[in-house]
Amino acid sequence: MNFKMTSLSHQSVRFTLALALLTALALSQSLAADWPMHRGGPLLQGRADEAAPAQVALRWTFKAGAAVKGGAAIVGERVFFGDDNGTVHCVGLADGKEAWKFKIEGSIEATPLLLDGMCYIGVSDGFLYALDAVTGALKWKHETGDKITGSANWTKAPDSDEKRVIVGSQDFSLYALEAKTGKPVWKLETDNFIVGTPAITGRGETVFGGCDAILHVVSVKDGKQVRQMEVDAYVQGSVAAEGAMVYFGNHSNQVYAFDTTTGACVWKYRGRNFPYTASPAVDDEVVIIGGHDKRLHCIDRKTGDARWTFSTRGHLESSPVLCKDGGIIFGSEDGSLYCVNKADGKERWSYEIGSPIVASAAVANGAIVIGAEDGNVYCFGAK
């Protein structure tokens, strides 16, 4: 009798361990498809780990009550975003029902960063807030000297598993904070506003452009500037990083490719005389970026030559998302959400929302989520 009970106990343990392993595997697979931050990941490449749908249908609309200018984050079955009235919202991905909200006295343009069960978001009141992602409860907040309009990024501390949050402010400074506590680690001062999100390159460096018309390369270990390069005009969007290379647009109407190891400008691209305020999407072949000339530009990543352009009826401040099948999803101030093909720039589909879109799409877990200036957030799925 005892032997049988022991045998059943061992079987139960083995079953429990197997179930736990399968659950962990499923969780890791679902996490791989998440969109937990601005541009999808620390390199800020704007690439989604799933295919764009052949056609789309609207799943739900959430009324935030104020313009939604920042992107959303998608983690598991929840969507996180902020609005122009300073409210951080968490809603269900399946139905758009609100799980919690957190009210702040300010406006929000940043995309939330979701990391280890925390939601980090910068606000125009000059604070970076850390909220519990499950309940929305405030964990800590850190004050800077001016507005935070760019999103936070993250990296590991050298020689430890401690994580740090990196964020820029319009007080001319870049901050590194302990992710768990908000305790300052270092601060780098520049000569003008920092309005974009710093890229984390995986080479122990963070790279960002500022309103000082400088591209900064900074050590994430101690905040010391490794290199700086002049880029002709101020940079409003974020850079996209790949190895030693970074790609970005600026207000002198140009798109750049810089080698951060040497400081050399590898190429410059110029279309019409309109600025680029959106952030680019990159893969092994192309750089995709929208401009104030109302066009989406596809640029050869190696040469800087134009491959194609796609015209809309409004400025493109919405940064494009490049899906793994070559579909490119982006919004326009003409009020429509578009999907075009990477190969030839031909339109795959469009959906007229009817209100200007400056936010960037989040594409994950079978959904496309994007906010608009009408105060609504829209979730789309395959038709």
N, C-alpha and C positions, 0 to 999 in steps of 0.2 A: 504494500500500500504506500509506504513511504517512498519506495523507488518510483512508483507511478506518479506520485505528486511531484517529486523532484524533476522527473522527465518532462511533465507538463509545464513546470515552472521554467525549465530551460527553453522549452519551445516558445513559451510566452515571452521570455526575454529576447529570444532571437527574433520573434515576430515584431516586438516593440522596437528593437534596434533597426530592423529592416524598414519598418514604417517611418521611423525617424529619419533614416537615410534618404528614403524616397521623398519625404516632405522637404528635407533640406535641399535635395536636388531640384525639386519643383520650384522652391522659393528662389534658388539661385538662378534658375532659368527665367522666372518671371522678373526678377530684379534686372537681369541683363537687358530686358526690353523696356525698362522704365525710362522716363525722361525726368531726372531728378533735379535739374538745374538749368540755368541759362545755356542755350546751345547744346544741351544734352549731356555734356561731360566736361572735365577740366581743361581739355585741349580747345574747347569752344569751336569744334569743327562743324556743328550743325548737321550731324548725320544721324538718321534714325535706323534702328536695327530691325526694320520691317519694311514690307513693300507698301507703296502707295496704292490705294484702291483704284480699280478701273473706273468706277463711278461712285459718287457719295450720296448719302442721305442724312438728313439732320436727325440726330437721336434725341437731343434735348437742348433747351435754352435755360440758362440761369440768369435771373435779373439781379445784378450786383447793386444797381441803383446809382452808379457813377461810372464814368469812362474807365475802361480797362486798357491801359497802355503798355503794361508789362506782360511778359509771357507767363504761361502756367507751367507748373511742375506736375508730373504724373508719377505716382509711386504706388504700385499695387492697384488697389481699387479706389484710390482717392486722388483728387485733383486739388491743387493749392494755387492761389493767385491773390493779388492785391488789387485795389481799385483807387480811383482818384480822390475818394473821401477818406482814405486811410484805413480801410477795413481789409484785413486778411481773411480770406474765405477758405474753408475746406469742404468740398462737396464729393459725393459719390460719383465714381466714373460711370457706373451703370445707369444711374437715373438723375444725376444732377441735384439730388437732395442734400441740403446743407448739414454737415456733421458738426461744425463749430465755426465761430467767427471771433476775431479779435480786433477791437477798435483802437485806433491810434490817431492822435491829433496831427495829421499831416497827409500828404498824398504819396502814393506808391507808384513808381515806374519800374521797379526792379522785379525780376523773376525770382521767386523763392528758391533757396538752396535746401534740399532735403538730404540730411546726413545723419545716420545712426539714430533715427527716431526723433530728430530735431528739425525744426523749420526755421531757417535764418532768412531775414529779409530787412533790407535797408529802406529808410523812409525819409521824406523831406524834412522832418524835424531834427535830422542830424544823428539819429540813433540807428544802430544795428540791433535788431531784436532777435532773440532766440526763444522759440516757442516749442512746447511739447507737441509733436506732430499728431498724437492721438487725441489729446484733449484741448489743445490750443492754449494751455496755461503758459504764462510767462516764466521762463527759466532765468534769463538775465537779459540785460541790454547794455550796450556800450555807446557812449556819447562821443561824437566827433564834433568838429567845429562848424559844420555846414551840412547842406543836403547830401543825401546818398541816393543817387539815381541809378547807378550801376548795380549789378548783382554781385553777390559774394561767390567766391570760389573756395576750394579747400586743397590741402596737401598734408602729408605726414611730416612730423618733425624729424630732423635727421637723427638716426640711430635710436629711434623709439617708435612705438605704435601710437603715440599721442598725435591727435589731429589738430590742425590749425585752420582757421577761417581767414581768408585774405579778402579785403574789401577796400575800395577807393572812395574818397569823399571830395566834395567841392571845397573843402578847406585846404586843398592842394596836397593832401596826404594819402598815402597807402598804409593800411593797418594790417598787422598779423595778430590774431587773438587766439587763445586757447579755445577750442571748440566746446569743451564741456563747461567751462567756467566764464568765458569772456575776458579772462585776464590778459592784458596786453603783453605781447612778446617783443614786437618791435614796431617802429613807425618810420616811414620814409617820407620826407618832404620834397615836393616838386615846386615848379614855378607857376602853376595854374591849376584850374579845375581838373579833377579826374572824374569823368562821367560814364566811362565804359567799365566792363568787367575785365579784370586781369586774367590772362591765360596762364595755366600752370603747365609747363612744357614737358615734365617728366625728366628734365635734365638738371633738376635742382634750382630752376629759375622760374620767375614769373615775368610775363611780358605784357606791357600795356602802352597805349598811346594816350596823350593828354591834350588839354587845351593850350599847353605850352609848345605845341608842334614838335614834340620830342617823342621818340619811341624809346621806352625805358626797359632795360633788361636788369632784373634785380635778383639777388640770391634769396631764396626762401628761408635759408638757414638763419641769416642775421639781418636781412633787409638792406644790405650794402649794394649799391649800384655797381653792376658788372660792366655795363656798356650803355651808351645812349647815342641815338642817331637822329639827326634832323630830318623832318618829313614834310617841310614846306608849309603846312597849315595844321590847324588843330584836328584831332581825331575824336569823333563822337562815338563811333561804334567800337566793338571789341575786335581784337585780332584773332585769327584762327591759326593754330600752331600745328606743325607736322615736323618732328625732328628738330633740326636747327632753323627751319624756315617758318616765317610768319607772314600772313596775308591780311590786308586791311585796306579800307578806303578812307579818304579825308575830305576836308572842305576846299582843297585846291583842285577838286574835280578829277582826282586820280586814284587808281588802285595800285598798291605796292606789293612786291615780294622782297622781303629782307632776310638775309642770312644773319642770325643773331650771334653766330660764332665769330664772324669776321666783321660784322657791321656793314657789309656791302649790300647795296640795293641791286638785286638780281635783275629785276625788270620793273617798268612802270607801264600802266595801261591808262589810256585816256579815251573816253568816248566823247560825248558832248560836254559843253561847259556847265555842268551841274554837279553839285557835291554828292558825296556818298556818306550817308549817316547810318545805314544798316550795317550789320555784321555779315561777313561772308560765310558760305559753306564750302568746304573743300573735301576732295578725295584724291586718289592717286593721279587723276587725270586733269581735273578742272577746278577752277575757282568760280563760284556763283555768287553774285552780289546784285542788289537792287539799288537804283539811283534816283535822284530827284528829277531825272529826265524821263521818269515814268516807265523806265525799261528795266527788265532783268537781263543782266549780262553774264554770258558764259565765256570764261577766259581760259586758254590753255595754261595749265599750271607750270609747265616747264619754260615756255617761251614768252608768255604774256600776250599772245596774239588772241584776237577775238575769234570765237567759234560761231556764236550767234547771239542775237538779242531778241527779247520778247516784249512787246509793247502793251501797256495798260493805259487807263485813262486818268491815273492819279500817281502822285509821288509814291515811291517805294521806301518806306521806313521799316517795314516788316521784314525781318531777316529770313532768308529762305531755309527750308529744311530739305536735305537731300536724302531720299529714301534708298534702300538697298537695291531696289529694282530700277533705279534711275528716274523715278518720279520726283519732281521738285515742287514743294508746297509752300505757298507764301500768300500774304494778303497785300492789298493795295488801298490807298486812300480813295480809290474810286468806289469802294464799298464791296468789293468781291474778293473771294478766296479762290486762288488758282492752283492748278496742278499742270505742269508742263513736263515734257520729256527731256531728259538730259542729252540724249543723242542728237536731237535736231531742234529743240526749242518749240516744238509744236504743242499746242494746248491739248491736254488730255481731258480736262473738265474744268468748269468754273461754277461757283455758287454765289449768287448775289445776296449778300446780307443787307445791303442798303445803307450802311453807315461806314464812315472811314475806319480803316484798320491800320493801326501803327504797331500793334502787338505782333509778336512772332508766334507761330504755331508750336504746340507741343504734340509730338507724334509718338505714341507708344501704346502697347497693349490693345491694339486693334482700334484705336481712336485717334481723332484729330481734334484738339481743343484749342480755341483761339478766342480772344476777347476783342471787343469793338468799342468805338467811341459812344455808342448808344447805351452803354452801361450794361450790356449783356455779354455773357460768355456762351459760346456755341460749341457743341460737341457733335462731331460727324463720325460716321462709320461707313463701311462698304455698303453699297446699295444692294 
